[in-house]
C-alpha cells in the first residue's frame, strides 16, 4: 500500500445518505480476482445510464477537480460486507472518505486497504458541504500524524480519531502482513520467553 502522511486536495461532495456497498460497486462487477479496475465501476449505476452514457448531473461526472477526498452523507458503506467497495473507491483515486457515520465492516475494510476514514459530527459535515457548495475549488488538508482535517481558508479545523494500529499501517504503507513482519523481532522475543 501507499504511505499516507499528509494530503492536500479539493473535495468531491456526494450528499446522499445510506450509500450501501452495492451502490458503491454493483455486485455484477465483483468477478475479478485482482483489485485492479474496480474504480471504473465506482457508483456505476449512478454514473452511467442504461445506454452506458455518462449521467451529466452526477457529481463524479460533472465536477472535474481530481479530488482525493470524498465527502459523503451519513451511514456510508452500509449493506453487505464487500471489500470490493473499498477497492473501488481507492482505485478511482480517492484516499480519504469523510462522513458523519460509517458502517463498521466498511470502515475496517477501508482502513485495511489504505483508505483513510474520517468521521466527524453531522453539524461539521453540513458545514463542509455548505463550504464546498459555495466554492467547489476549496482546498482541504488531511494530516494523519496530527489527526487533523482542515480547510486552507481556516473555516474548518477538526481533529479525527483513528486507532494506533490503523494509523501505523497507513503511515508506513503496511497491510496486515507487513505490520506483523515489522514487529517480527518482538514476536520472536515474546515466543522465546514462554
GUDOKOL-138887 format. One record per atom (N, C-alpha, C, O): residue in three letters; x, y, z; chain; atom name. Coordinates in steps of 0.02 Angstrom, whole numbers. Example, Ala and Ser with C-alpha at 12.3 -4.5 7.8 and 13.67 -1.06 7.14 Angstrom:
BEGIN
PT   resn       xx       yy       zz   chain   name
PT    ala      660     -284      390       A      N
PT    ala      615     -225      390       A     CA
PT    ala      660     -165      390       A      C
PT    ala      712     -166      423       A      O
PT    ser      642     -112      354       A      N
PT    ser      684      -53      357       A     CA
PT    ser      645        2      394       A      C
PT    ser      670       57      402       A      O
//
This chain:
BEGIN
PT   resn       xx       yy       zz   chain   name
PT    unk       42      -60        0       A      N
PT    unk        0        0        0       A     CA
PT    unk       44       63        0       A      C
PT    unk      101       61       22       A      O
PT    unk       16      117      -24       A      N
PT    unk       48      182      -22       A     CA
PT    unk       51      207       49       A      C
PT    unk        6      196       89       A      O
PT    unk      105      242       65       A      N
PT    unk      109      275      130       A     CA
PT    unk       62      336      130       A      C
PT    unk       54      369       79       A      O
PT    unk       31      349      187       A      N
PT    unk      -13      407      194       A     CA
PT    unk       14      449      251       A      C
PT    unk       14      427      308       A      O
PT    unk       36      510      236       A      N
PT    unk       59      556      287       A     CA
PT    unk       16      618      288       A      C
PT    unk      -17      634      338       A      O
PT    unk       18      655      232       A      N
PT    unk      -21      716      226       A     CA
PT    unk      -48      721      156       A      C
PT    unk      -15      701      108       A      O
PT    unk     -108      747      150       A      N
PT    unk     -141      754       85       A     CA
PT    unk     -173      822       80       A      C
PT    unk     -207      845      126       A      O
PT    unk     -162      855       23       A      N
PT    unk     -195      919        8       A     CA
PT    unk     -238      907      -54       A      C
PT    unk     -213      881     -104       A      O
PT    unk     -302      925      -51       A      N
PT    unk     -347      909     -106       A     CA
PT    unk     -410      951     -102       A      C
PT    unk     -427      979      -50       A      O
PT    unk     -444      954     -158       A      N
PT    unk     -513      978     -158       A     CA
PT    unk     -557      921     -134       A      C
PT    unk     -532      867     -118       A      O
PT    unk     -622      933     -130       A      N
PT    unk     -669      882     -106       A     CA
PT    unk     -720      866     -160       A      C
PT    unk     -743      910     -197       A      O
PT    unk     -736      801     -165       A      N
PT    unk     -791      779     -208       A     CA
PT    unk     -852      769     -162       A      C
PT    unk     -853      721     -123       A      O
PT    unk     -903      813     -167       A      N
PT    unk     -961      807     -124       A     CA
PT    unk    -1011      756     -152       A      C
PT    unk    -1026      756     -212       A      O
PT    unk    -1036      713     -109       A      N
PT    unk    -1088      665     -127       A     CA
PT    unk    -1137      663      -68       A      C
PT    unk    -1135      619      -26       A      O
PT    unk    -1181      713      -67       A      N
PT    unk    -1226      723      -11       A     CA
PT    unk    -1287      677      -16       A      C
PT    unk    -1343      700      -26       A      O
PT    unk    -1274      612       -9       A      N
PT    unk    -1325      561      -11       A     CA
PT    unk    -1315      517       51       A      C
PT    unk    -1260      495       65       A      O
PT    unk    -1369      505       87       A      N
PT    unk    -1365      462      147       A     CA
PT    unk    -1375      389      128       A      C
PT    unk    -1404      373       76       A      O
PT    unk    -1352      345      171       A      N
PT    unk    -1363      272      166       A     CA
PT    unk    -1337      243      101       A      C
PT    unk    -1370      201       70       A      O
PT    unk    -1278      265       79       A      N
PT    unk    -1248      236       19       A     CA
PT    unk    -1221      167       38       A      C
PT    unk    -1175      161       79       A      O
PT    unk    -1250      116        8       A      N
PT    unk    -1229       48       26       A     CA
PT    unk    -1175       22      -22       A      C
PT    unk    -1160       53      -73       A      O
PT    unk    -1147      -34       -5       A      N
PT    unk    -1090      -60      -43       A     CA
PT    unk    -1110      -81     -113       A      C
PT    unk    -1069      -82     -158       A      O
PT    unk    -1174      -99     -124       A      N
PT    unk    -1196     -116     -192       A     CA
PT    unk    -1202      -54     -236       A      C
PT    unk    -1195      -59     -297       A      O
PT    unk    -1215        3     -205       A      N
PT    unk    -1215       65     -244       A     CA
PT    unk    -1143       87     -258       A      C
PT    unk    -1128      116     -311       A      O
PT    unk    -1098       74     -211       A      N
PT    unk    -1028       92     -220       A     CA
PT    unk     -998       50     -278       A      C
PT    unk     -966       78     -323       A      O
PT    unk    -1008      -15     -275       A      N
PT    unk     -985      -60     -329       A     CA
PT    unk    -1037     -115     -337       A      C
PT    unk    -1040     -161     -296       A      O
PT    unk    -1077     -111     -390       A      N
PT    unk    -1130     -161     -401       A     CA
PT    unk    -1103     -232     -404       A      C
PT    unk    -1048     -244     -429       A      O
PT    unk    -1143     -279     -380       A      N
PT    unk    -1122     -349     -373       A     CA
PT    unk    -1100     -380     -440       A      C
PT    unk    -1056     -423     -440       A      O
PT    unk    -1128     -358     -495       A      N
PT    unk    -1110     -387     -560       A     CA
PT    unk    -1037     -375     -579       A      C
PT    unk    -1012     -405     -626       A      O
PT    unk    -1003     -330     -544       A      N
PT    unk     -933     -314     -559       A     CA
PT    unk     -884     -347     -511       A      C
PT    unk     -826     -328     -508       A      O
PT    unk     -907     -395     -472       A      N
PT    unk     -864     -425     -420       A     CA
PT    unk     -830     -489     -443       A      C
PT    unk     -806     -527     -401       A      O
PT    unk     -826     -501     -507       A      N
PT    unk     -799     -564     -532       A     CA
PT    unk     -723     -564     -539       A      C
PT    unk     -693     -617     -547       A      O
PT    unk     -692     -507     -536       A      N
PT    unk     -619     -502     -544       A     CA
PT    unk     -583     -534     -485       A      C
PT    unk     -609     -536     -429       A      O
PT    unk     -523     -557     -498       A      N
PT    unk     -484     -589     -445       A     CA
PT    unk     -427     -545     -419       A      C
PT    unk     -392     -563     -372       A      O
PT    unk     -418     -487     -450       A      N
PT    unk     -369     -439     -426       A     CA
PT    unk     -405     -375     -407       A      C
PT    unk     -464     -367     -423       A      O
PT    unk     -370     -329     -375       A      N
PT    unk     -401     -266     -353       A     CA
PT    unk     -404     -213     -408       A      C
PT    unk     -436     -162     -399       A      O
PT    unk     -373     -225     -463       A      N
PT    unk     -369     -176     -517       A     CA
PT    unk     -434     -169     -556       A      C
PT    unk     -470     -218     -566       A      O
PT    unk     -448     -108     -577       A      N
PT    unk     -504      -95     -621       A     CA
PT    unk     -571      -83     -589       A      C
PT    unk     -619      -67     -623       A      O
PT    unk     -575      -90     -524       A      N
PT    unk     -639      -79     -490       A     CA
PT    unk     -661       -6     -492       A      C
PT    unk     -721        9     -490       A      O
PT    unk     -613       40     -495       A      N
PT    unk     -629      111     -497       A     CA
PT    unk     -670      131     -558       A      C
PT    unk     -709      178     -555       A      O
PT    unk     -662       94     -613       A      N
PT    unk     -702      108     -673       A     CA
PT    unk     -776       99     -660       A      C
PT    unk     -818      130     -694       A      O
PT    unk     -793       58     -612       A      N
PT    unk     -864       43     -598       A     CA
PT    unk     -889       72     -532       A      C
PT    unk     -942       53     -507       A      O
PT    unk     -850      117     -503       A      N
PT    unk     -871      151     -441       A     CA
PT    unk     -936      189     -455       A      C
PT    unk     -940      227     -503       A      O
PT    unk     -986      179     -414       A      N
PT    unk    -1052      210     -422       A     CA
PT    unk    -1078      202     -493       A      C
PT    unk    -1108      247     -521       A      O
PT    unk    -1066      144     -522       A      N
PT    unk    -1081      132     -593       A     CA
PT    unk    -1153      150     -612       A      C
PT    unk    -1164      182     -663       A      O
PT    unk    -1201      128     -573       A      N
PT    unk    -1271      139     -591       A     CA
PT    unk    -1293      212     -581       A      C
PT    unk    -1346      231     -604       A      O
PT    unk    -1253      251     -546       A      N
PT    unk    -1266      322     -538       A     CA
PT    unk    -1228      363     -590       A      C
PT    unk    -1248      418     -609       A      O
PT    unk    -1172      336     -614       A      N
PT    unk    -1130      372     -662       A     CA
PT    unk    -1151      361     -735       A      C
PT    unk    -1140      405     -777       A      O
PT    unk    -1182      303     -749       A      N
PT    unk    -1200      286     -818       A     CA
PT    unk    -1274      268     -823       A      C
PT    unk    -1302      239     -777       A      O
PT    unk    -1304      285     -880       A      N
PT    unk    -1374      265     -892       A     CA
PT    unk    -1375      195     -924       A      C
PT    unk    -1323      164     -931       A      O
PT    unk    -1433      171     -943       A      N
PT    unk    -1440      104     -971       A     CA
PT    unk    -1406       97    -1039       A      C
PT    unk    -1392       41    -1061       A      O
PT    unk    -1392      152    -1072       A      N
PT    unk    -1357      151    -1136       A     CA
PT    unk    -1281      161    -1128       A      C
PT    unk    -1246      173    -1176       A      O
PT    unk    -1257      157    -1066       A      N
PT    unk    -1186      165    -1049       A     CA
PT    unk    -1160      236    -1064       A      C
PT    unk    -1101      244    -1078       A      O
PT    unk    -1204      285    -1061       A      N
PT    unk    -1184      354    -1069       A     CA
PT    unk    -1180      387    -1001       A      C
PT    unk    -1219      372     -956       A      O
PT    unk    -1131      432     -993       A      N
PT    unk    -1123      467     -930       A     CA
PT    unk    -1185      507     -913       A      C
PT    unk    -1214      540     -956       A      O
PT    unk    -1205      503     -850       A      N
PT    unk    -1260      543     -825       A     CA
PT    unk    -1231      610     -803       A      C
PT    unk    -1195      615     -754       A      O
PT    unk    -1246      661     -842       A      N
PT    unk    -1214      726     -835       A     CA
PT    unk    -1219      758     -765       A      C
PT    unk    -1172      789     -742       A      O
PT    unk    -1277      749     -732       A      N
PT    unk    -1287      786     -669       A     CA
PT    unk    -1262      749     -607       A      C
PT    unk    -1274      772     -552       A      O
PT    unk    -1229      692     -616       A      N
PT    unk    -1200      658     -558       A     CA
PT    unk    -1131      689     -544       A      C
PT    unk    -1091      697     -590       A      O
PT    unk    -1118      705     -482       A      N
PT    unk    -1058      743     -464       A     CA
PT    unk     -993      714     -490       A      C
PT    unk     -950      752     -513       A      O
PT    unk     -983      649     -488       A      N
PT    unk     -921      621     -512       A     CA
PT    unk     -912      631     -587       A      C
PT    unk     -857      626     -613       A      O
PT    unk     -967      645     -622       A      N
PT    unk     -963      658     -694       A     CA
PT    unk     -958      732     -710       A      C
PT    unk     -926      749     -760       A      O
PT    unk     -988      775     -670       A      N
PT    unk     -990      845     -690       A     CA
PT    unk     -941      890     -651       A      C
PT    unk     -932      948     -669       A      O
PT    unk     -911      865     -598       A      N
PT    unk     -861      904     -561       A     CA
PT    unk     -793      877     -580       A      C
PT    unk     -777      819     -566       A      O
PT    unk     -753      918     -610       A      N
PT    unk     -687      897     -634       A     CA
PT    unk     -633      928     -591       A      C
PT    unk     -601      977     -611       A      O
PT    unk     -622      900     -531       A      N
PT    unk     -572      930     -487       A     CA
PT    unk     -519      881     -463       A      C
PT    unk     -479      899     -420       A      O
PT    unk     -518      820     -488       A      N
PT    unk     -467      771     -469       A     CA
PT    unk     -459      764     -394       A      C
PT    unk     -403      756     -369       A      O
PT    unk     -514      766     -359       A      N
PT    unk     -512      762     -286       A     CA
PT    unk     -488      694     -262       A      C
PT    unk     -501      642     -292       A      O
PT    unk     -454      696     -206       A      N
PT    unk     -433      635     -171       A     CA
PT    unk     -476      623     -108       A      C
PT    unk     -467      574      -73       A      O
PT    unk     -522      670      -95       A      N
PT    unk     -565      666      -35       A     CA
PT    unk     -637      662      -56       A      C
PT    unk     -662      705      -92       A      O
PT    unk     -671      609      -35       A      N
PT    unk     -743      600      -47       A     CA
PT    unk     -781      620       16       A      C
PT    unk     -770      591       69       A      O
PT    unk     -826      668       10       A      N
PT    unk     -868      690       65       A     CA
PT    unk     -937      660       55       A      C
PT    unk     -970      675        5       A      O
PT    unk     -959      617      100       A      N
PT    unk    -1021      579       90       A     CA
PT    unk    -1071      592      145       A      C
PT    unk    -1054      615      200       A      O
PT    unk    -1134      576      130       A      N
PT    unk    -1187      581      179       A     CA
PT    unk    -1181      528      232       A      C
PT    unk    -1138      483      228       A      O
PT    unk    -1224      533      282       A      N
PT    unk    -1223      488      340       A     CA
PT    unk    -1235      415      320       A      C
PT    unk    -1270      400      272       A      O
PT    unk    -1206      369      358       A      N
PT    unk    -1214      297      351       A     CA
PT    unk    -1183      272      286       A      C
PT    unk    -1215      235      248       A      O
PT    unk    -1122      292      273       A      N
PT    unk    -1088      272      212       A     CA
PT    unk    -1060      201      219       A      C
PT    unk    -1033      183      272       A      O
PT    unk    -1068      161      167       A      N
PT    unk    -1040       93      166       A     CA
PT    unk    -1082       41      200       A      C
PT    unk    -1057      -12      219       A      O
PT    unk    -1146       55      209       A      N
PT    unk    -1191        6      241       A     CA
PT    unk    -1204      -50      191       A      C
PT    unk    -1181      -47      133       A      O
PT    unk    -1241     -100      212       A      N
PT    unk    -1258     -156      167       A     CA
PT    unk    -1211     -214      176       A      C
PT    unk    -1184     -225      230       A      O
PT    unk    -1201     -251      122       A      N
PT    unk    -1163     -313      126       A     CA
PT    unk    -1089     -301      140       A      C
PT    unk    -1062     -248      126       A      O
PT    unk    -1057     -352      168       A      N
PT    unk     -986     -349      182       A     CA
PT    unk     -949     -359      116       A      C
PT    unk     -945     -415       91       A      O
PT    unk     -924     -306       89       A      N
PT    unk     -895     -308       21       A     CA
PT    unk     -830     -268       20       A      C
PT    unk     -831     -207       14       A      O
PT    unk     -774     -303       26       A      N
PT    unk     -710     -270       24       A     CA
PT    unk     -699     -233      -42       A      C
PT    unk     -661     -184      -45       A      O
PT    unk     -732     -257      -94       A      N
PT    unk     -726     -226     -160       A     CA
PT    unk     -747     -152     -159       A      C
PT    unk     -724     -113     -201       A      O
PT    unk     -791     -133     -113       A      N
PT    unk     -813      -63     -109       A     CA
PT    unk     -753      -18      -93       A      C
PT    unk     -744       34     -124       A      O
PT    unk     -712      -39      -45       A      N
PT    unk     -652        0      -28       A     CA
PT    unk     -603       -1      -87       A      C
PT    unk     -572       50     -102       A      O
PT    unk     -597      -58     -120       A      N
PT    unk     -552      -63     -178       A     CA
PT    unk     -574      -14     -232       A      C
PT    unk     -532       19     -262       A      O
PT    unk     -639      -11     -246       A      N
PT    unk     -665       33     -300       A     CA
PT    unk     -652      106     -285       A      C
PT    unk     -632      144     -329       A      O
PT    unk     -664      126     -223       A      N
PT    unk     -653      196     -203       A     CA
PT    unk     -579      213     -210       A      C
PT    unk     -561      266     -236       A      O
PT    unk     -536      169     -186       A      N
PT    unk     -464      180     -189       A     CA
PT    unk     -439      180     -262       A      C
PT    unk     -400      223     -281       A      O
PT    unk     -463      132     -301       A      N
PT    unk     -441      126     -370       A     CA
PT    unk     -463      186     -412       A      C
PT    unk     -430      205     -460       A      O
PT    unk     -519      217     -394       A      N
PT    unk     -543      276     -429       A     CA
PT    unk     -497      336     -416       A      C
PT    unk     -492      382     -457       A      O
PT    unk     -464      335     -358       A      N
PT    unk     -416      389     -343       A     CA
PT    unk     -428      423     -276       A      C
PT    unk     -388      466     -256       A      O
PT    unk     -481      406     -242       A      N
PT    unk     -492      435     -176       A     CA
PT    unk     -446      403     -125       A      C
PT    unk     -432      343     -129       A      O
PT    unk     -421      443      -77       A      N
PT    unk     -380      417      -23       A     CA
PT    unk     -412      428       45       A      C
PT    unk     -390      400       95       A      O
PT    unk     -465      470       46       A      N
PT    unk     -499      487      109       A     CA
PT    unk     -574      488       95       A      C
PT    unk     -597      513       43       A      O
PT    unk     -613      461      142       A      N
PT    unk     -686      469      141       A     CA
PT    unk     -706      501      207       A      C
PT    unk     -686      478      261       A      O
PT    unk     -745      555      202       A      N
PT    unk     -767      592      261       A     CA
PT    unk     -843      587      265       A      C
PT    unk     -877      598      216       A      O
PT    unk     -868      569      324       A      N
PT    unk     -940      564      335       A     CA
PT    unk     -953      570      410       A      C
PT    unk     -907      572      450       A      O
PT    unk    -1018      573      428       A      N
PT    unk    -1035      576      498       A     CA
PT    unk    -1045      507      529       A      C
PT    unk    -1047      499      590       A      O
PT    unk    -1053      455      485       A      N
PT    unk    -1060      388      511       A     CA
PT    unk    -1042      338      456       A      C
PT    unk    -1061      346      398       A      O
PT    unk    -1005      285      475       A      N
PT    unk     -985      232      429       A     CA
PT    unk    -1008      165      457       A      C
PT    unk    -1007      154      518       A      O
PT    unk    -1027      121      413       A      N
PT    unk    -1041       52      434       A     CA
PT    unk     -975       21      457       A      C
PT    unk     -923       33      427       A      O
PT    unk     -977      -18      511       A      N
PT    unk     -916      -45      542       A     CA
PT    unk     -876      -88      494       A      C
PT    unk     -814      -81      490       A      O
PT    unk     -909     -132      457       A      N
PT    unk     -871     -177      412       A     CA
PT    unk     -838     -136      357       A      C
PT    unk     -780     -149      339       A      O
PT    unk     -874      -87      330       A      N
PT    unk     -843      -45      278       A     CA
PT    unk     -783       -8      307       A      C
PT    unk     -730       -5      276       A      O
PT    unk     -791       20      366       A      N
PT    unk     -735       57      399       A     CA
PT    unk     -673       13      403       A      C
PT    unk     -619       34      384       A      O
PT    unk     -681      -48      427       A      N
PT    unk     -624      -93      434       A     CA
PT    unk     -594     -112      366       A      C
PT    unk     -533     -112      358       A      O
PT    unk     -637     -127      317       A      N
PT    unk     -612     -144      250       A     CA
PT    unk     -574      -85      220       A      C
PT    unk     -521      -95      190       A      O
PT    unk     -599      -25      228       A      N
PT    unk     -567       34      201       A     CA
PT    unk     -498       44      232       A      C
PT    unk     -448       50      197       A      O
PT    unk     -496       45      298       A      N
PT    unk     -432       56      333       A     CA
PT    unk     -381        1      316       A      C
PT    unk     -322       15      310       A      O
PT    unk     -404      -60      310       A      N
PT    unk     -359     -116      294       A     CA
PT    unk     -334     -113      222       A      C
PT    unk     -288     -149      204       A      O
PT    unk     -364      -70      181       A      N
PT    unk     -344      -65      111       A     CA
PT    unk     -317        4       93       A      C
PT    unk     -317       22       34       A      O
PT    unk     -294       41      143       A      N
PT    unk     -260      104      130       A     CA
PT    unk     -304      165      121       A      C
PT    unk     -280      218      100       A      O
PT    unk     -368      158      136       A      N
PT    unk     -416      213      128       A     CA
PT    unk     -432      242      197       A      C
PT    unk     -460      207      239       A      O
PT    unk     -413      305      208       A      N
PT    unk     -424      337      272       A     CA
PT    unk     -497      356      280       A      C
PT    unk     -527      386      234       A      O
PT    unk     -526      340      336       A      N
PT    unk     -595      356      354       A     CA
PT    unk     -594      410      407       A      C
PT    unk     -562      402      459       A      O
PT    unk     -629      465      394       A      N
PT    unk     -633      519      443       A     CA
PT    unk     -706      530      460       A      C
PT    unk     -747      547      418       A      O
PT    unk     -722      519      523       A      N
PT    unk     -790      527      547       A     CA
PT    unk     -794      591      589       A      C
PT    unk     -759      599      639       A      O
PT    unk     -838      636      567       A      N
PT    unk     -848      700      601       A     CA
PT    unk     -922      707      619       A      C
PT    unk     -965      675      590       A      O
PT    unk     -936      750      667       A      N
PT    unk    -1004      766      687       A     CA
PT    unk    -1044      791      626       A      C
PT    unk    -1017      825      583       A      O
PT    unk    -1109      773      624       A      N
PT    unk    -1151      791      567       A     CA
PT    unk    -1153      867      556       A      C
PT    unk    -1156      890      499       A      O
PT    unk    -1151      905      610       A      N
PT    unk    -1151      978      604       A     CA
PT    unk    -1090     1002      564       A      C
PT    unk    -1095     1046      522       A      O
PT    unk    -1033      971      577       A      N
PT    unk     -971      988      541       A     CA
PT    unk     -975      966      468       A      C
PT    unk     -953     1002      423       A      O
PT    unk    -1004      907      457       A      N
PT    unk    -1012      882      388       A     CA
PT    unk    -1056      931      349       A      C
PT    unk    -1040      947      291       A      O
PT    unk    -1111      953      379       A      N
PT    unk    -1155     1001      345       A     CA
PT    unk    -1118     1066      328       A      C
PT    unk    -1128     1095      275       A      O
PT    unk    -1075     1087      374       A      N
PT    unk    -1036     1149      363       A     CA
PT    unk     -988     1140      304       A      C
PT    unk     -978     1186      265       A      O
PT    unk     -958     1081      299       A      N
PT    unk     -911     1067      244       A     CA
PT    unk     -949     1064      178       A      C
PT    unk     -926     1092      128       A      O
PT    unk    -1007     1030      177       A      N
PT    unk    -1047     1029      116       A     CA
PT    unk    -1065     1100       95       A      C
PT    unk    -1063     1116       35       A      O
PT    unk    -1083     1142      142       A      N
PT    unk    -1102     1211      127       A     CA
PT    unk    -1042     1250       98       A      C
PT    unk    -1049     1286       49       A      O
PT    unk     -985     1241      129       A      N
PT    unk     -924     1275      106       A     CA
PT    unk     -907     1254       34       A      C
PT    unk     -891     1296       -8       A      O
PT    unk     -911     1189       21       A      N
PT    unk     -894     1163      -45       A     CA
PT    unk     -946     1184      -97       A      C
PT    unk     -929     1196     -155       A      O
PT    unk    -1010     1189      -77       A      N
PT    unk    -1062     1210     -124       A     CA
PT    unk    -1051     1282     -147       A      C
PT    unk    -1071     1301     -202       A      O
PT    unk    -1021     1322     -104       A      N
PT    unk    -1006     1392     -122       A     CA
PT    unk     -942     1399     -162       A      C
PT    unk     -935     1446     -201       A      O
PT    unk     -896     1352     -154       A      N
PT    unk     -833     1354     -191       A     CA
PT    unk     -807     1282     -199       A      C
PT    unk     -775     1255     -154       A      O
PT    unk     -822     1252     -257       A      N
PT    unk     -802     1183     -269       A     CA
PT    unk     -726     1174     -270       A      C
PT    unk     -701     1119     -263       A      O
PT    unk     -690     1229     -279       A      N
PT    unk     -617     1225     -279       A     CA
PT    unk     -585     1237     -211       A      C
PT    unk     -525     1245     -206       A      O
PT    unk     -626     1237     -158       A      N
PT    unk     -599     1244      -90       A     CA
PT    unk     -548     1190      -77       A      C
PT    unk     -558     1132      -95       A      O
PT    unk     -493     1209      -46       A      N
PT    unk     -439     1162      -34       A     CA
PT    unk     -440     1139       39       A      C
PT    unk     -451     1179       85       A      O
PT    unk     -428     1075       49       A      N
PT    unk     -427     1045      116       A     CA
PT    unk     -363     1005      125       A      C
PT    unk     -332      983       76       A      O
PT    unk     -344      996      187       A      N
PT    unk     -285      956      203       A     CA
PT    unk     -304      903      255       A      C
PT    unk     -346      914      299       A      O
PT    unk     -271      847      249       A      N
PT    unk     -277      793      298       A     CA
PT    unk     -207      778      322       A      C
PT    unk     -163      759      282       A      O
PT    unk     -195      786      386       A      N
PT    unk     -131      771      416       A     CA
PT    unk     -142      711      463       A      C
PT    unk     -168      719      518       A      O
PT    unk     -120      652      440       A      N
PT    unk     -133      592      480       A     CA
PT    unk      -92      591      544       A      C
PT    unk     -118      570      596       A      O
PT    unk      -31      615      542       A      N
PT    unk       10      615      602       A     CA
PT    unk      -23      657      657       A      C
PT    unk      -25      636      715       A      O
PT    unk      -49      716      639       A      N
PT    unk      -82      759      688       A     CA
PT    unk     -156      744      696       A      C
PT    unk     -189      771      740       A      O
PT    unk     -182      700      653       A      N
PT    unk     -253      681      653       A     CA
PT    unk     -297      743      645       A      C
PT    unk     -344      754      684       A      O
PT    unk     -281      783      594       A      N
PT    unk     -317      846      581       A     CA
PT    unk     -344      846      510       A      C
PT    unk     -311      824      463       A      O
PT    unk     -404      872      503       A      N
PT    unk     -436      884      439       A     CA
PT    unk     -454      958      438       A      C
PT    unk     -492      981      481       A      O
PT    unk     -428      996      390       A      N
PT    unk     -440     1068      392       A     CA
PT    unk     -441     1098      322       A      C
PT    unk     -414     1070      274       A      O
PT    unk     -474     1156      316       A      N
PT    unk     -478     1192      253       A     CA
PT    unk     -424     1245      251       A      C
PT    unk     -402     1270      303       A      O
PT    unk     -402     1262      191       A      N
PT    unk     -349     1311      183       A     CA
PT    unk     -371     1381      205       A      C
PT    unk     -329     1423      222       A      O
PT    unk     -437     1394      204       A      N
PT    unk     -462     1459      225       A     CA
PT    unk     -473     1465      300       A      C
PT    unk     -492     1518      325       A      O
PT    unk     -459     1411      337       A      N
PT    unk     -465     1412      410       A     CA
PT    unk     -535     1404      437       A      C
PT    unk     -545     1405      498       A      O
PT    unk     -585     1396      394       A      N
PT    unk     -654     1389      418       A     CA
PT    unk     -669     1321      447       A      C
PT    unk     -715     1313      488       A      O
PT    unk     -630     1271      427       A      N
PT    unk     -637     1203      453       A     CA
PT    unk     -570     1183      482       A      C
PT    unk     -519     1188      449       A      O
PT    unk     -570     1160      544       A      N
PT    unk     -510     1133      575       A     CA
PT    unk     -532     1083      628       A      C
PT    unk     -549     1102      684       A      O
PT    unk     -531     1020      610       A      N
PT    unk     -558      967      653       A     CA
PT    unk     -506      913      666       A      C
PT    unk     -466      896      622       A      O
PT    unk     -508      887      726       A      N
PT    unk     -468      827      742       A     CA
PT    unk     -512      766      730       A      C
PT    unk     -573      769      739       A      O
PT    unk     -481      712      710       A      N
PT    unk     -519      650      699       A     CA
PT    unk     -485      593      736       A      C
PT    unk     -425      595      751       A      O
PT    unk     -523      542      751       A      N
PT    unk     -499      484      788       A     CA
PT    unk     -479      428      740       A      C
PT    unk     -511      418      688       A      O
PT    unk     -426      393      757       A      N
PT    unk     -405      333      722       A     CA
PT    unk     -364      293      772       A      C
PT    unk     -325      321      810       A      O
PT    unk     -373      227      772       A      N
PT    unk     -335      187      820       A     CA
PT    unk     -262      182      799       A      C
PT    unk     -244      191      741       A      O
PT    unk     -219      168      848       A      N
PT    unk     -147      169      836       A     CA
PT    unk     -125      118      783       A      C
PT    unk      -80      132      743       A      O
PT    unk     -157       60      784       A      N
PT    unk     -139        8      735       A     CA
PT    unk     -151       33      663       A      C
PT    unk     -106       29      622       A      O
PT    unk     -211       58      649       A      N
PT    unk     -227       81      581       A     CA
PT    unk     -184      142      562       A      C
PT    unk     -163      148      505       A      O
PT    unk     -172      185      610       A      N
PT    unk     -130      244      596       A     CA
PT    unk      -60      221      577       A      C
PT    unk      -32      247      528       A      O
PT    unk      -31      175      614       A      N
PT    unk       36      149      600       A     CA
PT    unk       38      117      531       A      C
PT    unk       85      128      493       A      O
PT    unk      -13       77      515       A      N
PT    unk      -15       44      450       A     CA
PT    unk      -19       94      393       A      C
PT    unk       17       88      343       A      O
PT    unk      -63      144      399       A      N
PT    unk      -70      194      345       A     CA
PT    unk       -7      235      336       A      C
PT    unk       15      247      280       A      O
PT    unk       22      258      391       A      N
PT    unk       83      300      387       A     CA
PT    unk      140      262      354       A      C
PT    unk      180      291      317       A      O
PT    unk      146      197      369       A      N
PT    unk      201      157      342       A     CA
PT    unk      184      120      278       A      C
PT    unk      228       89      248       A      O
PT    unk      121      123      256       A      N
PT    unk      102       87      196       A     CA
PT    unk       98       12      208       A      C
PT    unk      110      -27      161       A      O
PT    unk       82       -9      269       A      N
PT    unk       79      -80      286       A     CA
PT    unk       10     -109      275       A      C
PT    unk      -41      -75      287       A      O
PT    unk        7     -171      251       A      N
PT    unk      -54     -210      258       A     CA
PT    unk      -44     -252      322       A      C
PT    unk        6     -243      357       A      O
PT    unk      -91     -296      337       A      N
PT    unk      -87     -334      400       A     CA
PT    unk      -23     -376      405       A      C
PT    unk        8     -380      458       A      O
PT    unk       -3     -407      349       A      N
PT    unk       58     -448      349       A     CA
PT    unk      120     -405      357       A      C
PT    unk      165     -422      395       A      O
PT    unk      122     -349      322       A      N
PT    unk      179     -303      329       A     CA
PT    unk      188     -281      402       A      C
PT    unk      244     -277      427       A      O
PT    unk      132     -267      434       A      N
PT    unk      135     -246      504       A     CA
PT    unk      166     -301      548       A      C
PT    unk      210     -288      589       A      O
PT    unk      142     -362      539       A      N
PT    unk      169     -418      578       A     CA
PT    unk      244     -427      565       A      C
PT    unk      283     -440      611       A      O
PT    unk      264     -420      502       A      N
PT    unk      335     -425      486       A     CA
PT    unk      376     -369      518       A      C
PT    unk      434     -378      535       A      O
PT    unk      344     -310      526       A      N
PT    unk      380     -254      556       A     CA
PT    unk      393     -265      630       A      C
PT    unk      439     -234      658       A      O
PT    unk      354     -307      662       A      N
PT    unk      364     -322      733       A     CA
PT    unk      387     -394      744       A      C
PT    unk      379     -422      799       A      O
PT    unk      415     -423      692       A      N
PT    unk      438     -493      695       A     CA
PT    unk      484     -506      754       A      C
PT    unk      476     -555      790       A      O
PT    unk      533     -462      766       A      N
PT    unk      581     -471      821       A     CA
PT    unk      545     -472      888       A      C
PT    unk      563     -512      932       A      O
PT    unk      496     -429      897       A      N
PT    unk      458     -427      960       A     CA
PT    unk      419     -492      969       A      C
PT    unk      414     -518     1024       A      O
PT    unk      391     -517      915       A      N
PT    unk      352     -579      918       A     CA
PT    unk      398     -637      936       A      C
PT    unk      381     -678      979       A      O
PT    unk      456     -640      904       A      N
PT    unk      503     -694      919       A     CA
PT    unk      529     -691      990       A      C
PT    unk      536     -742     1023       A      O
PT    unk      542     -631     1014       A      N
PT    unk      564     -621     1083       A     CA
PT    unk      510     -644     1132       A      C
PT    unk      524     -679     1181       A      O
PT    unk      448     -626     1118       A      N
PT    unk      392     -647     1160       A     CA
PT    unk      386     -723     1161       A      C
PT    unk      378     -754     1214       A      O
PT    unk      390     -753     1101       A      N
PT    unk      384     -826     1097       A     CA
PT    unk      441     -862     1133       A      C
PT    unk      431     -916     1162       A      O
PT    unk      500     -833     1132       A      N
PT    unk      557     -866     1164       A     CA
PT    unk      553     -862     1240       A      C
PT    unk      587     -900     1275       A      O
PT    unk      512     -817     1267       A      N
PT    unk      505     -809     1339       A     CA
PT    unk      450     -853     1369       A      C
PT    unk      436     -849     1428       A      O
PT    unk      420     -895     1328       A      N
PT    unk      367     -939     1354       A     CA
PT    unk      395     -996     1393       A      C
PT    unk      358    -1038     1418       A      O
//
